[in-house]
Amino acid sequence: MSPLALVPTLRAGRPAGALTLADLEAVGRAEVRAHLAAVSSVPVRSSPAAVGVTLTRAADIAPEPIAWIWDGWLARGKVHLIAGAPGTGKTTLGLAFAAVLTRGGRWPDGTTAPRGDVAVWSGEDTPADVLVPRLIAAGADPGRVHLVSGFTTERGARPFDPATDIGALSARLATMDPAPVLLIVDPVVSAVAGDSHKNAEVRVALQPLVDLAAARGMAVLGVSHFSKGTQGRDPTERVTGSLAFGALARVVMATARIAGELGGGCILVRAKSNLGPDAGGFGYHLDLATLAEYPGISATRVIWGEVLEGTARDLLSRADTQADPDQQSATSEAAEWLRDHLTHGPAQAKDVRSEASDAGISEKALRTAREKLGIKPAKSGFAGGWIWALPSPQDAREPSQDAQDAQQREWAPWAPSSDKAPRFPAPTQTPEEAAAAERRRQRAKTKRALKAAGWTAAEVAAELVALESVQT
């Protein structure tokens, strides 16, 4: 009954219009009761989830070990990077990793890999004449390698774009059984649609790859290059583009080429790792193999060599010096200057560096020369500075043949067919080669002198061209 319908009932038996205040209060109370009854009959809806920061106690999270695919080098759920100079076979190395995984083979350190599928996207090499032949040459199981070859939309097919299509790739990989354990992205800079030299843009662009690795439990390996003129710097700073490439990757690998007179080949080193050791590496040789089942087709493959010890910076620095004649000449001149400077006795390290800089000798050449001469910095007293001094005649004696062989074996990138490592005799030079080497030394010396005098790079280059034209 409506509260207002109570009015005639209240008037019954009373003179017309004789409603008291109590009658009106009764109507009001009846109206309130009716409203409360109506509200109580409406089902209560659950409140939406709270919006804001979520906190999880560390005590509620069970620790988990790193899920290594290759102990210390490749891990599930993480992004990795391999970078180096041109011609060191970075793509071929990635495909060598893929081959080991697809057949459950052995890694360069002798450990066994879990058998699994691999996905590959390459924006630089075509599948039929480069990628597939290299996979076959590496001994891969082609049935376990999935090449990302395109992207289909409502309007038709188009090339796959890692800058926009990583989300769709992640969804596609989720439907695969078995799911790939490794994804190779070559080159990884293609995943950045904006400026690859800006940290903020690179971090945003690479986040989908980070999310894909974590969501699918697979290792992602990006391939990149070293910037020119970065020899001697920290390897992660040498990667082309923003520092964010090296910062986001949990493991960074680097490659370099070794001088031919010391055996040739290349080295792979571990430049950075947030998950384990960040030093050491392996030698390897790039071999051109003919595919037995495909007459007339050959492809590059990796032949692994011995284990290398030392930091990535030291190993790469030595490789860079050996591969660059100008750097070899600079090191020799720095060693000659340093030997003459310390002939009369020890000197303060800071004074040596200052005078070497005035003489046009770079810090890198001076450091390499110091190591070459066997100079070991020593502390001068408790509060004194560091002292450099030439080693004693006994310490500076010529190394034995075994020591020379050991040094040569250190840079022999592939395992020899016999148990005894081959020896590399000192190369002989023709008069023409000697003259060319002398011209390179003079060029390097002139270049350093001009830079020390304040000449710009363009002025130095123009002067060197003019000098060469006069000499010829």
Sequence and secondary structure as in RCSB ss.txt:
>XXXX:A:sequence
MSPLALVPTLRAGRPAGALTLADLEAVGRAEVRAHLAAVSSVPVRSSPAAVGVTLTRAADIAPEPIAWIWDGWLA
RGKVHLIAGAPGTGKTTLGLAFAAVLTRGGRWPDGTTAPRGDVAVWSGEDTPADVLVPRLIAAGADPGRVHLVSG
FTTERGARPFDPATDIGALSARLATMDPAPVLLIVDPVVSAVAGDSHKNAEVRVALQPLVDLAAARGMAVLGVSH
FSKGTQGRDPTERVTGSLAFGALARVVMATARIAGELGGGCILVRAKSNLGPDAGGFGYHLDLATLAEYPGISAT
RVIWGEVLEGTARDLLSRADTQADPDQQSATSEAAEWLRDHLTHGPAQAKDVRSEASDAGISEKALRTAREKLGI
KPAKSGFAGGWIWALPSPQDAREPSQDAQDAQQREWAPWAPSSDKAPRFPAPTQTPEEAAAAERRRQRAKTKRAL
KAAGWTAAEVAAELVALESVQT
>XXXX:A:secstr
  GGGHHHHHHTTS TT   HHHHHHHHHHHHHHHHHHHHTS         S     GGGS      EEETTTEE
TT EEEEEE TTS HHHHHHHHHHHHHHT B TTS B     EEEEESSS IIIIIHHHHHHTT  GGGEEE   
EEETTEEE   TTT HHHHHHHHHT SS  SEEEEESGGGG SS TT HHHHHHHHHHHHHHHHHHT EEEEE  
B TT TTS GGGSBSS THHHHH SEEEEEEE  GGGT  EEEEEEEESSS  EEEEEEEEEEEE TTSTT EEE
EEEEEEEEEEEHHHHHHHHHHHH HHHHHHHHHHHHHHHHHHTTS EEHHHHHHHHHHTT  HHHHHHHHHHHT 
  EE SSS  EEE    TTTTS   HHHHHHHHHHT  S  SSSS          HHHHHHHHHHHHHHHHHHHH
HHTT  HHHHHHHHHHHHHHH 
